[in-house]
Amino acid sequence: MDRKKDKAYKVDLSGNKFSCSCKMFERIGLLCKHVLWVLKDRGFHEIPREYLLDRWRKCATCRPIFNVVGIILLADCLSIENHQSKISELWTEVFTSASLVEDNEKFGDEVLELLRSFNEKLMISVNRGKSKKQES
């Protein structure tokens, strides 16, 4: 019963699936307060992992918006926290640099040239690693 809205909601905890008649999780991907209260009442100390969607986690901003062919996808590496932290820091630096050079064309060109040059080195290194694996 939601006393603020004077409305009753049905929470179903059958099996390993949680649902509420308000359908908040289905609509926006967040468990509603009705389910959370029932979980708390039933003695749950953690929200099951399948109800913590990636888009609501800190690591959501760590992932690239696009995939570059030949590069290891970040999604494959997220289980390694140290690596995840470094990737997150890298994206932060890239976005910070981009916002800082927004009004300064000279520095924008310099940052872009540095990134392109470094990406070339990375691609050469990645391709060497692939060819060594194919030889083995």
N, CA, C and O atoms as a GROMACS GRO file, in nm:
protein
  544
    1MET      N    1   0.085  -0.119   0.000
    1MET     CA    2   0.000   0.000   0.000
    1MET      C    3   0.089   0.124   0.000
    1MET      O    4   0.174   0.139   0.088
    2ASP      N    5   0.070   0.213  -0.096
    2ASP     CA    6   0.142   0.339  -0.102
    2ASP      C    7   0.053   0.445  -0.039
    2ASP      O    8  -0.043   0.492  -0.099
    3ARG      N    9   0.087   0.483   0.083
    3ARG     CA   10   0.002   0.574   0.160
    3ARG      C   11  -0.003   0.714   0.100
    3ARG      O   12  -0.104   0.783   0.111
    4LYS      N   13   0.107   0.757   0.035
    4LYS     CA   14   0.109   0.891  -0.026
    4LYS      C   15   0.009   0.901  -0.141
    4LYS      O   16  -0.056   1.005  -0.158
    5LYS      N   17  -0.004   0.795  -0.218
    5LYS     CA   18  -0.093   0.797  -0.333
    5LYS      C   19  -0.226   0.728  -0.303
    5LYS      O   20  -0.316   0.727  -0.386
    6ASP      N   21  -0.238   0.669  -0.183
    6ASP     CA   22  -0.356   0.596  -0.142
    6ASP      C   23  -0.393   0.492  -0.249
    6ASP      O   24  -0.508   0.481  -0.294
    7LYS      N   25  -0.290   0.417  -0.288
    7LYS     CA   26  -0.304   0.319  -0.394
    7LYS      C   27  -0.233   0.190  -0.352
    7LYS      O   28  -0.131   0.196  -0.285
    8ALA      N   29  -0.286   0.077  -0.392
    8ALA     CA   30  -0.224  -0.052  -0.359
    8ALA      C   31  -0.150  -0.106  -0.482
    8ALA      O   32  -0.198  -0.097  -0.595
    9TYR      N   33  -0.032  -0.161  -0.456
    9TYR     CA   34   0.048  -0.223  -0.561
    9TYR      C   35   0.075  -0.367  -0.523
    9TYR      O   36   0.092  -0.398  -0.405
   10LYS      N   37   0.080  -0.454  -0.621
   10LYS     CA   38   0.107  -0.595  -0.597
   10LYS      C   39   0.252  -0.624  -0.634
   10LYS      O   40   0.294  -0.601  -0.747
   11VAL      N   41   0.327  -0.676  -0.536
   11VAL     CA   42   0.467  -0.714  -0.558
   11VAL      C   43   0.474  -0.865  -0.563
   11VAL      O   44   0.428  -0.933  -0.472
   12ASP      N   45   0.533  -0.917  -0.670
   12ASP     CA   46   0.546  -1.061  -0.688
   12ASP      C   47   0.693  -1.100  -0.675
   12ASP      O   48   0.777  -1.052  -0.752
   13LEU      N   49   0.723  -1.185  -0.579
   13LEU     CA   50   0.861  -1.232  -0.559
   13LEU      C   51   0.873  -1.381  -0.591
   13LEU      O   52   0.964  -1.448  -0.541
   14SER      N   53   0.784  -1.433  -0.674
   14SER     CA   54   0.786  -1.576  -0.703
   14SER      C   55   0.910  -1.614  -0.783
   14SER      O   56   0.951  -1.543  -0.875
   15GLY      N   57   0.967  -1.725  -0.747
   15GLY     CA   58   1.088  -1.772  -0.813
   15GLY      C   59   1.203  -1.675  -0.790
   15GLY      O   60   1.219  -1.623  -0.680
   16ASN      N   61   1.281  -1.650  -0.892
   16ASN     CA   62   1.391  -1.555  -0.882
   16ASN      C   63   1.358  -1.424  -0.952
   16ASN      O   64   1.447  -1.342  -0.976
   17LYS      N   65   1.231  -1.402  -0.985
   17LYS     CA   66   1.189  -1.281  -1.055
   17LYS      C   67   1.112  -1.192  -0.959
   17LYS      O   68   1.027  -1.239  -0.884
   18PHE      N   69   1.143  -1.063  -0.961
   18PHE     CA   70   1.071  -0.965  -0.881
   18PHE      C   71   0.993  -0.876  -0.976
   18PHE      O   72   1.046  -0.832  -1.079
   19SER      N   73   0.870  -0.850  -0.943
   19SER     CA   74   0.793  -0.756  -1.025
   19SER      C   75   0.691  -0.684  -0.938
   19SER      O   76   0.650  -0.733  -0.833
   20CYS      N   77   0.651  -0.569  -0.985
   20CYS     CA   78   0.552  -0.488  -0.915
   20CYS      C   79   0.449  -0.442  -1.017
   20CYS      O   80   0.481  -0.422  -1.135
   21SER      N   81   0.328  -0.425  -0.972
   21SER     CA   82   0.222  -0.383  -1.063
   21SER      C   83   0.243  -0.240  -1.115
   21SER      O   84   0.179  -0.201  -1.213
   22CYS      N   85   0.332  -0.162  -1.051
   22CYS     CA   86   0.360  -0.027  -1.103
   22CYS      C   87   0.448  -0.030  -1.227
   22CYS      O   88   0.456   0.068  -1.300
   23LYS      N   89   0.516  -0.144  -1.252
   23LYS     CA   90   0.600  -0.168  -1.371
   23LYS      C   91   0.716  -0.069  -1.387
   23LYS      O   92   0.757  -0.041  -1.500
   24MET      N   93   0.768  -0.017  -1.278
   24MET     CA   94   0.878   0.079  -1.288
   24MET      C   95   1.004   0.015  -1.347
   24MET      O   96   1.070   0.076  -1.431
   25PHE      N   97   1.036  -0.107  -1.304
   25PHE     CA   98   1.156  -0.171  -1.357
   25PHE      C   99   1.143  -0.195  -1.507
   25PHE      O  100   1.239  -0.175  -1.582
   26GLU      N  101   1.027  -0.236  -1.551
   26GLU     CA  102   1.006  -0.261  -1.693
   26GLU      C  103   1.010  -0.130  -1.773
   26GLU      O  104   1.056  -0.130  -1.887
   27ARG      N  105   0.965  -0.021  -1.715
   27ARG     CA  106   0.961   0.107  -1.786
   27ARG      C  107   1.097   0.176  -1.792
   27ARG      O  108   1.139   0.220  -1.898
   28ILE      N  109   1.167   0.186  -1.675
   28ILE     CA  110   1.291   0.264  -1.674
   28ILE      C  111   1.414   0.189  -1.623
   28ILE      O  112   1.525   0.244  -1.625
   29GLY      N  113   1.397   0.066  -1.579
   29GLY     CA  114   1.514  -0.014  -1.540
   29GLY      C  115   1.559   0.006  -1.397
   29GLY      O  116   1.672  -0.029  -1.363
   30LEU      N  117   1.473   0.060  -1.312
   30LEU     CA  118   1.504   0.075  -1.169
   30LEU      C  119   1.397   0.004  -1.088
   30LEU      O  120   1.278   0.014  -1.118
   31LEU      N  121   1.441  -0.067  -0.983
   31LEU     CA  122   1.343  -0.128  -0.894
   31LEU      C  123   1.267  -0.018  -0.820
   31LEU      O  124   1.327   0.081  -0.777
   32CYS      N  125   1.138  -0.035  -0.805
   32CYS     CA  126   1.057   0.064  -0.736
   32CYS      C  127   1.068   0.048  -0.585
   32CYS      O  128   1.117  -0.053  -0.535
   33LYS      N  129   1.020   0.149  -0.514
   33LYS     CA  130   1.024   0.144  -0.368
   33LYS      C  131   0.939   0.032  -0.312
   33LYS      O  132   0.965  -0.017  -0.202
   34HIS      N  133   0.836  -0.010  -0.386
   34HIS     CA  134   0.749  -0.117  -0.339
   34HIS      C  135   0.826  -0.248  -0.330
   34HIS      O  136   0.818  -0.320  -0.230
   35VAL      N  137   0.902  -0.280  -0.436
   35VAL     CA  138   0.983  -0.401  -0.436
   35VAL      C  139   1.094  -0.390  -0.330
   35VAL      O  140   1.121  -0.487  -0.258
   36LEU      N  141   1.157  -0.274  -0.322
   36LEU     CA  142   1.265  -0.257  -0.224
   36LEU      C  143   1.216  -0.275  -0.081
   36LEU      O  144   1.285  -0.335   0.001
   37TRP      N  145   1.097  -0.225  -0.050
   37TRP     CA  146   1.043  -0.244   0.084
   37TRP      C  147   1.014  -0.391   0.113
   37TRP      O  148   1.041  -0.439   0.223
   38VAL      N  149   0.959  -0.461   0.014
   38VAL     CA  150   0.931  -0.604   0.033
   38VAL      C  151   1.062  -0.681   0.050
   38VAL      O  152   1.071  -0.769   0.135
   39LEU      N  153   1.164  -0.649  -0.031
   39LEU     CA  154   1.294  -0.715  -0.017
   39LEU      C  155   1.352  -0.690   0.122
   39LEU      O  156   1.402  -0.783   0.186
   40LYS      N  157   1.344  -0.568   0.168
   40LYS     CA  158   1.394  -0.535   0.301
   40LYS      C  159   1.317  -0.612   0.408
   40LYS      O  160   1.376  -0.664   0.503
   41ASP      N  161   1.186  -0.620   0.392
   41ASP     CA  162   1.101  -0.691   0.488
   41ASP      C  163   1.133  -0.840   0.491
   41ASP      O  164   1.121  -0.905   0.594
   42ARG      N  165   1.173  -0.895   0.375
   42ARG     CA  166   1.206  -1.038   0.364
   42ARG      C  167   1.350  -1.069   0.406
   42ARG      O  168   1.392  -1.185   0.401
   43GLY      N  169   1.425  -0.967   0.446
   43GLY     CA  170   1.560  -0.990   0.495
   43GLY      C  171   1.670  -0.990   0.390
   43GLY      O  172   1.781  -1.035   0.418
   44PHE      N  173   1.640  -0.942   0.270
   44PHE     CA  174   1.744  -0.932   0.167
   44PHE      C  175   1.841  -0.821   0.207
   44PHE      O  176   1.799  -0.714   0.252
   45HIS      N  177   1.970  -0.847   0.192
   45HIS     CA  178   2.071  -0.746   0.223
   45HIS      C  179   2.135  -0.687   0.099
   45HIS      O  180   2.208  -0.589   0.106
   46GLU      N  181   2.107  -0.749  -0.016
   46GLU     CA  182   2.161  -0.701  -0.143
   46GLU      C  183   2.054  -0.709  -0.251
   46GLU      O  184   1.966  -0.794  -0.246
   47ILE      N  185   2.064  -0.619  -0.346
   47ILE     CA  186   1.977  -0.625  -0.463
   47ILE      C  187   2.042  -0.724  -0.560
   47ILE      O  188   2.161  -0.712  -0.590
   48PRO      N  189   1.966  -0.822  -0.608
   48PRO     CA  190   2.025  -0.919  -0.702
   48PRO      C  191   2.084  -0.850  -0.825
   48PRO      O  192   2.030  -0.751  -0.874
   49ARG      N  193   2.196  -0.903  -0.872
   49ARG     CA  194   2.274  -0.842  -0.979
   49ARG      C  195   2.192  -0.814  -1.105
   49ARG      O  196   2.213  -0.712  -1.171
   50GLU      N  197   2.100  -0.903  -1.139
   50GLU     CA  198   2.023  -0.883  -1.263
   50GLU      C  199   1.931  -0.760  -1.259
   50GLU      O  200   1.877  -0.719  -1.361
   51TYR      N  201   1.914  -0.702  -1.140
   51TYR     CA  202   1.833  -0.581  -1.127
   51TYR      C  203   1.918  -0.455  -1.116
   51TYR      O  204   1.865  -0.346  -1.093
   52LEU      N  205   2.049  -0.469  -1.131
   52LEU     CA  206   2.139  -0.354  -1.132
   52LEU      C  207   2.193  -0.340  -1.275
   52LEU      O  208   2.298  -0.394  -1.308
   53LEU      N  209   2.121  -0.269  -1.356
   53LEU     CA  210   2.157  -0.256  -1.497
   53LEU      C  211   2.282  -0.171  -1.514
   53LEU      O  212   2.307  -0.079  -1.436
   54ASP      N  213   2.360  -0.203  -1.616
   54ASP     CA  214   2.486  -0.132  -1.642
   54ASP      C  215   2.467   0.018  -1.657
   54ASP      O  216   2.553   0.095  -1.616
   55ARG      N  217   2.357   0.060  -1.715
   55ARG     CA  218   2.339   0.203  -1.740
   55ARG      C  219   2.331   0.286  -1.613
   55ARG      O  220   2.348   0.408  -1.618
   56TRP      N  221   2.305   0.220  -1.497
   56TRP     CA  222   2.298   0.294  -1.370
   56TRP      C  223   2.427   0.282  -1.290
   56TRP      O  224   2.434   0.335  -1.179
   57ARG      N  225   2.527   0.215  -1.342
   57ARG     CA  226   2.653   0.195  -1.271
   57ARG      C  227   2.755   0.301  -1.310
   57ARG      O  228   2.745   0.363  -1.416
   58LYS      N  229   2.854   0.320  -1.223
   58LYS     CA  230   2.963   0.413  -1.254
   58LYS      C  231   3.036   0.373  -1.381
   58LYS      O  232   3.078   0.458  -1.459
   59CYS      N  233   3.050   0.243  -1.401
   59CYS     CA  234   3.128   0.194  -1.515
   59CYS      C  235   3.059   0.218  -1.648
   59CYS      O  236   3.120   0.197  -1.753
   60ALA      N  237   2.936   0.262  -1.648
   60ALA     CA  238   2.866   0.287  -1.774
   60ALA      C  239   2.939   0.391  -1.858
   60ALA      O  240   2.940   0.382  -1.981
   61THR      N  241   3.000   0.489  -1.794
   61THR     CA  242   3.072   0.593  -1.868
   61THR      C  243   3.212   0.550  -1.907
   61THR      O  244   3.283   0.623  -1.977
   62CYS      N  245   3.253   0.433  -1.864
   62CYS     CA  246   3.387   0.383  -1.897
   62CYS      C  247   3.391   0.325  -2.037
   62CYS      O  248   3.499   0.313  -2.097
   63ARG      N  249   3.278   0.290  -2.089
   63ARG     CA  250   3.275   0.219  -2.216
   63ARG      C  251   3.276   0.315  -2.334
   63ARG      O  252   3.217   0.423  -2.328
   64PRO      N  253   3.343   0.275  -2.440
   64PRO     CA  254   3.340   0.360  -2.560
   64PRO      C  255   3.201   0.358  -2.621
   64PRO      O  256   3.127   0.262  -2.606
   65ILE      N  257   3.167   0.464  -2.691
   65ILE     CA  258   3.037   0.474  -2.755
   65ILE      C  259   3.035   0.389  -2.882
   65ILE      O  260   2.928   0.346  -2.925
   66PHE      N  261   3.150   0.365  -2.940
   66PHE     CA  262   3.160   0.288  -3.063
   66PHE      C  263   3.270   0.186  -3.047
   66PHE      O  264   3.354   0.196  -2.957
   67ASN      N  265   3.271   0.087  -3.134
   67ASN     CA  266   3.375  -0.015  -3.132
   67ASN      C  267   3.470   0.009  -3.248
   67ASN      O  268   3.427   0.038  -3.360
   68VAL      N  269   3.599  -0.004  -3.222
   68VAL     CA  270   3.700   0.011  -3.326
   68VAL      C  271   3.748  -0.129  -3.361
   68VAL      O  272   3.790  -0.204  -3.272
   69VAL      N  273   3.744  -0.165  -3.488
   69VAL     CA  274   3.786  -0.297  -3.532
   69VAL      C  275   3.932  -0.319  -3.494
   69VAL      O  276   4.016  -0.232  -3.518
   70GLY      N  277   3.961  -0.434  -3.435
   70GLY     CA  278   4.098  -0.466  -3.400
   70GLY      C  279   4.137  -0.426  -3.259
   70GLY      O  280   4.248  -0.457  -3.215
   71ILE      N  281   4.049  -0.360  -3.187
   71ILE     CA  282   4.078  -0.320  -3.050
   71ILE      C  283   4.001  -0.412  -2.956
   71ILE      O  284   3.887  -0.448  -2.984
   72ILE      N  285   4.062  -0.448  -2.846
   72ILE     CA  286   3.994  -0.529  -2.746
   72ILE      C  287   3.878  -0.448  -2.690
   72ILE      O  288   3.898  -0.334  -2.647
   73LEU      N  289   3.758  -0.505  -2.688
   73LEU     CA  290   3.642  -0.434  -2.637
   73LEU      C  291   3.649  -0.423  -2.486
   73LEU      O  292   3.687  -0.519  -2.418
   74LEU      N  293   3.613  -0.310  -2.434
   74LEU     CA  294   3.617  -0.286  -2.291
   74LEU      C  295   3.524  -0.381  -2.216
   74LEU      O  296   3.555  -0.421  -2.104
   75ALA      N  297   3.413  -0.417  -2.277
   75ALA     CA  298   3.318  -0.506  -2.211
   75ALA      C  299   3.385  -0.638  -2.172
   75ALA      O  300   3.347  -0.700  -2.072
   76ASP      N  301   3.485  -0.682  -2.251
   76ASP     CA  302   3.556  -0.806  -2.221
   76ASP      C  303   3.647  -0.792  -2.099
   76ASP      O  304   3.688  -0.892  -2.041
   77CYS      N  305   3.679  -0.670  -2.061
   77CYS     CA  306   3.777  -0.646  -1.955
   77CYS      C  307   3.718  -0.590  -1.827
   77CYS      O  308   3.791  -0.564  -1.731
   78LEU      N  309   3.586  -0.571  -1.822
   78LEU     CA  310   3.526  -0.502  -1.708
   78LEU      C  311   3.542  -0.578  -1.576
   78LEU      O  312   3.535  -0.518  -1.469
   79SER      N  313   3.563  -0.709  -1.582
   79SER     CA  314   3.575  -0.786  -1.459
   79SER      C  315   3.707  -0.758  -1.387
   79SER      O  316   3.722  -0.792  -1.269
   80ILE      N  317   3.801  -0.700  -1.454
   80ILE     CA  318   3.931  -0.669  -1.392
   80ILE      C  319   3.927  -0.525  -1.344
   80ILE      O  320   3.937  -0.432  -1.424
   81GLU      N  321   3.912  -0.505  -1.214
   81GLU     CA  322   3.890  -0.371  -1.159
   81GLU      C  323   4.004  -0.274  -1.188
   81GLU      O  324   3.978  -0.158  -1.219
   82ASN      N  325   4.126  -0.318  -1.180
   82ASN     CA  326   4.238  -0.229  -1.206
   82ASN      C  327   4.233  -0.177  -1.350
   82ASN      O  328   4.253  -0.059  -1.376
   83HIS      N  329   4.206  -0.268  -1.440
   83HIS     CA  330   4.196  -0.230  -1.580
   83HIS      C  331   4.078  -0.135  -1.601
   83HIS      O  332   4.089  -0.037  -1.674
   84GLN      N  333   3.967  -0.165  -1.536
   84GLN     CA  334   3.848  -0.082  -1.548
   84GLN      C  335   3.877   0.059  -1.498
   84GLN      O  336   3.835   0.157  -1.559
   85SER      N  337   3.948   0.068  -1.388
   85SER     CA  338   3.982   0.198  -1.332
   85SER      C  339   4.069   0.279  -1.428
   85SER      O  340   4.048   0.399  -1.445
   86LYS      N  341   4.166   0.212  -1.490
   86LYS     CA  342   4.254   0.281  -1.585
   86LYS      C  343   4.176   0.327  -1.708
   86LYS      O  344   4.198   0.437  -1.757
   87ILE      N  345   4.087   0.242  -1.757
   87ILE     CA  346   4.006   0.278  -1.873
   87ILE      C  347   3.916   0.397  -1.839
   87ILE      O  348   3.901   0.490  -1.919
   88SER      N  349   3.855   0.393  -1.721
   88SER     CA  350   3.770   0.504  -1.677
   88SER      C  351   3.850   0.634  -1.671
   88SER      O  352   3.803   0.739  -1.714
   89GLU      N  353   3.970   0.625  -1.616
   89GLU     CA  354   4.057   0.742  -1.606
   89GLU      C  355   4.095   0.793  -1.746
   89GLU      O  356   4.101   0.913  -1.769
   90LEU      N  357   4.121   0.700  -1.837
   90LEU     CA  358   4.155   0.736  -1.974
   90LEU      C  359   4.040   0.812  -2.041
   90LEU      O  360   4.063   0.916  -2.102
   91TRP      N  361   3.918   0.760  -2.030
   91TRP     CA  362   3.803   0.829  -2.088
   91TRP      C  363   3.784   0.966  -2.025
   91TRP      O  364   3.750   1.062  -2.094
   92THR      N  365   3.804   0.976  -1.894
   92THR     CA  366   3.792   1.106  -1.827
   92THR      C  367   3.890   1.206  -1.885
   92THR      O  368   3.855   1.321  -1.910
   93GLU      N  369   4.014   1.162  -1.906
   93GLU     CA  370   4.116   1.250  -1.964
   93GLU      C  371   4.081   1.291  -2.106
   93GLU      O  372   4.099   1.406  -2.144
   94VAL      N  373   4.030   1.196  -2.186
   94VAL     CA  374   3.993   1.227  -2.324
   94VAL      C  375   3.881   1.331  -2.326
   94VAL      O  376   3.889   1.429  -2.399
   95PHE      N  377   3.777   1.309  -2.245
   95PHE     CA  378   3.664   1.402  -2.243
   95PHE      C  379   3.706   1.538  -2.186
   95PHE      O  380   3.658   1.641  -2.232
   96THR      N  381   3.794   1.538  -2.086
   96THR     CA  382   3.841   1.663  -2.029
   96THR      C  383   3.921   1.741  -2.132
   96THR      O  384   3.902   1.862  -2.149
   97SER      N  385   4.011   1.673  -2.202
   97SER     CA  386   4.090   1.739  -2.307
   97SER      C  387   4.000   1.796  -2.415
   97SER      O  388   4.019   1.910  -2.458
   98ALA      N  389   3.902   1.719  -2.457
   98ALA     CA  390   3.811   1.766  -2.562
   98ALA      C  391   3.735   1.891  -2.517
   98ALA      O  392   3.717   1.984  -2.596
   99SER      N  393   3.692   1.893  -2.392
   99SER     CA  394   3.617   2.011  -2.347
   99SER      C  395   3.709   2.132  -2.327
   99SER      O  396   3.667   2.246  -2.347
  100LEU      N  397   3.835   2.108  -2.288
  100LEU     CA  398   3.928   2.219  -2.268
  100LEU      C  399   3.971   2.285  -2.398
  100LEU      O  400   3.997   2.405  -2.402
  101VAL      N  401   3.979   2.206  -2.505
  101VAL     CA  402   4.026   2.262  -2.632
  101VAL      C  403   3.911   2.309  -2.721
  101VAL      O  404   3.933   2.353  -2.834
  102GLU      N  405   3.791   2.300  -2.670
  102GLU     CA  406   3.673   2.335  -2.750
  102GLU      C  407   3.684   2.475  -2.811
  102GLU      O  408   3.647   2.494  -2.927
  103ASP      N  409   3.733   2.572  -2.736
  103ASP     CA  410   3.743   2.710  -2.785
  103ASP      C  411   3.884   2.749  -2.827
  103ASP      O  412   3.910   2.867  -2.851
  104ASN      N  413   3.976   2.653  -2.836
  104ASN     CA  414   4.113   2.684  -2.870
  104ASN      C  415   4.158   2.593  -2.984
  104ASN      O  416   4.201   2.481  -2.961
  105GLU      N  417   4.147   2.642  -3.106
  105GLU     CA  418   4.174   2.562  -3.224
  105GLU      C  419   4.318   2.509  -3.227
  105GLU      O  420   4.342   2.396  -3.269
  106LYS      N  421   4.414   2.592  -3.183
  106LYS     CA  422   4.555   2.551  -3.185
  106LYS      C  423   4.577   2.427  -3.098
  106LYS      O  424   4.636   2.329  -3.143
  107PHE      N  425   4.527   2.434  -2.974
  107PHE     CA  426   4.544   2.318  -2.886
  107PHE      C  427   4.460   2.200  -2.932
  107PHE      O  428   4.499   2.084  -2.913
  108GLY      N  429   4.347   2.228  -2.993
  108GLY     CA  430   4.263   2.120  -3.045
  108GLY      C  431   4.336   2.041  -3.151
  108GLY      O  432   4.334   1.918  -3.150
  109ASP      N  433   4.401   2.112  -3.242
  109ASP     CA  434   4.479   2.044  -3.347
  109ASP      C  435   4.594   1.963  -3.286
  109ASP      O  436   4.623   1.852  -3.330
  110GLU      N  437   4.658   2.020  -3.184
  110GLU     CA  438   4.771   1.952  -3.120
  110GLU      C  439   4.727   1.824  -3.049
  110GLU      O  440   4.791   1.720  -3.061
  111VAL      N  441   4.616   1.832  -2.975
  111VAL     CA  442   4.565   1.714  -2.905
  111VAL      C  443   4.523   1.608  -3.005
  111VAL      O  444   4.551   1.490  -2.986
  112LEU      N  445   4.455   1.650  -3.112
  112LEU     CA  446   4.412   1.555  -3.214
  112LEU      C  447   4.530   1.486  -3.280
  112LEU      O  448   4.526   1.365  -3.302
  113GLU      N  449   4.635   1.561  -3.310
  113GLU     CA  450   4.755   1.503  -3.371
  113GLU      C  451   4.823   1.404  -3.275
  113GLU      O  452   4.868   1.297  -3.317
  114LEU      N  453   4.829   1.440  -3.146
  114LEU     CA  454   4.887   1.349  -3.047
  114LEU      C  455   4.808   1.218  -3.038
  114LEU      O  456   4.867   1.110  -3.034
  115LEU      N  457   4.677   1.229  -3.036
  115LEU     CA  458   4.593   1.108  -3.028
  115LEU      C  459   4.608   1.022  -3.153
  115LEU      O  460   4.619   0.899  -3.143
  116ARG      N  461   4.608   1.085  -3.269
  116ARG     CA  462   4.624   1.008  -3.393
  116ARG      C  463   4.758   0.937  -3.398
  116ARG      O  464   4.766   0.820  -3.437
  117SER      N  465   4.863   1.007  -3.358
  117SER     CA  466   4.997   0.949  -3.358
  117SER      C  467   5.004   0.831  -3.261
  117SER      O  468   5.059   0.726  -3.294
  118PHE      N  469   4.947   0.850  -3.143
  118PHE     CA  470   4.950   0.742  -3.043
  118PHE      C  471   4.865   0.624  -3.089
  118PHE      O  472   4.903   0.509  -3.069
  119ASN      N  473   4.749   0.651  -3.151
  119ASN     CA  474   4.665   0.542  -3.201
  119ASN      C  475   4.737   0.460  -3.308
  119ASN      O  476   4.721   0.338  -3.313
  120GLU      N  477   4.815   0.525  -3.392
  120GLU     CA  478   4.894   0.452  -3.492
  120GLU      C  479   4.991   0.356  -3.423
  120GLU      O  480   5.003   0.240  -3.463
  121LYS      N  481   5.060   0.405  -3.319
  121LYS     CA  482   5.152   0.320  -3.244
  121LYS      C  483   5.078   0.202  -3.180
  121LYS      O  484   5.126   0.089  -3.182
  122LEU      N  485   4.960   0.230  -3.124
  122LEU     CA  486   4.881   0.124  -3.061
  122LEU      C  487   4.839   0.019  -3.163
  122LEU      O  488   4.848  -0.101  -3.137
  123MET      N  489   4.794   0.063  -3.279
  123MET     CA  490   4.750  -0.031  -3.383
  123MET      C  491   4.866  -0.120  -3.428
  123MET      O  492   4.847  -0.239  -3.450
  124ILE      N  493   4.984  -0.062  -3.443
  124ILE     CA  494   5.102  -0.141  -3.481
  124ILE      C  495   5.130  -0.245  -3.374
  124ILE      O  496   5.157  -0.361  -3.405
  125SER      N  497   5.123  -0.202  -3.248
  125SER     CA  498   5.148  -0.294  -3.137
  125SER      C  499   5.044  -0.405  -3.132
  125SER      O  500   5.078  -0.522  -3.111
  126VAL      N  501   4.918  -0.370  -3.151
  126VAL     CA  502   4.809  -0.469  -3.150
  126VAL      C  503   4.827  -0.568  -3.265
  126VAL      O  504   4.810  -0.688  -3.247
  127ASN      N  505   4.860  -0.517  -3.383
  127ASN     CA  506   4.879  -0.605  -3.499
  127ASN      C  507   4.998  -0.698  -3.480
  127ASN      O  508   4.993  -0.814  -3.522
  128ARG      N  509   5.106  -0.649  -3.418
  128ARG     CA  510   5.221  -0.736  -3.389
  128ARG      C  511   5.180  -0.847  -3.295
  128ARG      O  512   5.219  -0.963  -3.313
  129GLY      N  513   5.102  -0.812  -3.194
  129GLY     CA  514   5.056  -0.912  -3.098
  129GLY      C  515   4.970  -1.018  -3.164
  129GLY      O  516   4.979  -1.136  -3.129
  130LYS      N  517   4.885  -0.977  -3.258
  130LYS     CA  518   4.800  -1.072  -3.329
  130LYS      C  519   4.882  -1.166  -3.416
  130LYS      O  520   4.856  -1.286  -3.422
  131SER      N  521   4.984  -1.109  -3.484
  131SER     CA  522   5.064  -1.194  -3.572
  131SER      C  523   5.147  -1.295  -3.490
  131SER      O  524   5.169  -1.407  -3.535
  132LYS      N  525   5.191  -1.255  -3.372
  132LYS     CA  526   5.265  -1.349  -3.286
  132LYS      C  527   5.174  -1.462  -3.239
  132LYS      O  528   5.218  -1.577  -3.231
  133LYS      N  529   5.049  -1.432  -3.209
  133LYS     CA  530   4.954  -1.535  -3.166
  133LYS      C  531   4.924  -1.630  -3.279
  133LYS      O  532   4.909  -1.750  -3.257
  134GLN      N  533   4.916  -1.579  -3.402
  134GLN     CA  534   4.886  -1.663  -3.518
  134GLN      C  535   5.002  -1.756  -3.549
  134GLN      O  536   4.983  -1.867  -3.598
  135GLU      N  537   5.125  -1.710  -3.520
  135GLU     CA  538   5.243  -1.794  -3.544
  135GLU      C  539   5.251  -1.909  -3.446
  135GLU      O  540   5.305  -2.014  -3.480
  136SER      N  541   5.198  -1.892  -3.324
  136SER     CA  542   5.208  -1.998  -3.224
  136SER      C  543   5.113  -2.110  -3.244
  136SER      O  544   5.112  -2.205  -3.166
   0.00000   0.00000   0.00000
